[in-house]
Amino acid sequence: MKLVLLGIQGSGKSTQGNLLSRQLKIPYLSTGHIFREIAKEKTTLGRYVKETMNAGLLIPDEKTIHIVNEYLTRKEYRKGYILDGFPRTTKQAEEFKNNVDKVIYLEVPDKEAIYRLVYRNDTTREDETLPALKKRIELFHKFTKPVLKYYGTQGKLVTVDGTKSIKEVNKEILNSLGKQLIKNQVKAWERKQKIILVIVGLAGSGKTEAAGFFKKKGIPIVSFGKVINDYVDQHKLPHSNEIHKKIREELRKKYGMEAIAKLNYEKIRQALEKKLLVAIDNLQSWEEYLYLKKKFPKVKIHILALYADKEIRYKRISRRKYRSKLYGEDRDINELVRLNKGSAIAFSDFLIKNNYSLEDLYDKLESVYRTIYFS
């Protein structure tokens, strides 16, 4: 397993790195450690690194990337490693060739990190004076925060609340790796309970984005809205509230209020045969939820509701290239009352307010994912 630990100074990287190293039986090291080891070698590279460090100079970005990539190809790191504080820039991340499995970001407020380093330590290093710490934290936000976004788009980023106790942070990291600590022994996490995660919300609340997040996790997605969208596209009809309403009413007249769930039953069943966790994008009615409960009695069903203010939802929809006119109070009322979606939203196990950035939404979804997967 190849891990990267990122976080501002004082976030607890070294504490967790050393702890994880013992638990996972893989080496923990930083770029500083790598350079110090290479500087001991009687080679051209070793002399270069030693002379550069002794002169108090920083090793150039291109050279750092090359050195780290080469160093980690050594035999002792074939089974994995825990790398502290690298890559520090997006360029380093892009050129890092070691196929990182997970990037753990220990999130700690700046004030908390400074307090830990300055006020809790009896001795303070030269690089841990208040001005020095503030400068390093500033550089982290400027250069390393984009690295988090880079790995987030690859589905490799795990954000952990670093303000919790050492034990709690460690447990959360292990859970994110599919591991658990039993009698001081790390065991592979084995989930046997099958789960259906149902995503519900009004138009523009972020259901598609949420489904995309879970898809990156390798979770099969069954889209309930696809039934009507495909029908409209196949018959070359306009995507309007009136057309969608008419088609939905016809389907419900034929199959009942649980129509869309019935039409997707086989897809869900097949997905559950292959995976323990399946997500449904856009539950249409409370009756569909009851239908799923009846048809899959041994499966745990969680409802995730997404909420966003009306003005924000309407603006998001109007900017779409596809179905950009499907919004307004009439549609909201129709979905809540006539479609009976309101009951499912009110009965949700998780409610996420999605008024902000996509990054904020993903952070909240990550928390939901860990809760349902490792509970």
Number of C-alpha atoms within 10 A of each C-alpha: 16 18 22 23 23 26 24 25 21 23 24 21 22 18 12 22 24 15 16 21 15 13 15 17 14 21 18 23 19 18 17 12 13 16 20 15 14 19 21 12 13 9 11 10 14 17 15 14 25 18 13 15 15 10 9 8 10 10 15 9 13 11 11 19 22 14 18 20 15 12 15 17 12 9 9 11 16 12 11 20 23 25 25 23 19 21 23 19 18 18 14 18 20 13 13 16 15 14 9 18 15 21 22 23 22 23 17 20 14 16 9 13 22 22 13 14 20 17 11 10 10 7 10 13 9 9 11 17 13 14 9 12 21 16 11 15 18 14 14 19 13 11 14 23 18 16 23 24 14 17 19 20 12 11 18 17 22 22 22 21 16 24 16 12 10 13 11 14 18 21 15 21 22 20 19 22 17 16 19 21 15 9 7 8 11 16 15 14 15 10 13 7 11 17 21 21 21 24 27 26 26 24 23 25 25 25 23 14 15 19 23 15 20 21 15 14 14 12 18 21 20 20 20 19 14 14 14 18 15 11 13 17 11 9 8 9 12 13 17 14 16 12 14 17 16 11 16 19 17 12 16 15 11 10 14 14 21 20 23 24 25 17 14 16 17 11 15 22 13 10 18 19 11 10 13 17 24 25 26 23 24 22 26 27 26 18 21 21 20 14 18 19 15 11 12 18 10 11 17 14 21 18 22 26 25 24 20 19 12 18 11 14 20 20 13 16 19 15 11 12 8 10 15 15 16 18 21 15 10 9 17 18 15 15 19 18 13 14 20 18 25 21 15 25 24 11 14 16 15 14 18 17 15 21 18 10 8 13 12 13 19 19 16 16 19 19 13 16 17 15 11 15 16 15 8
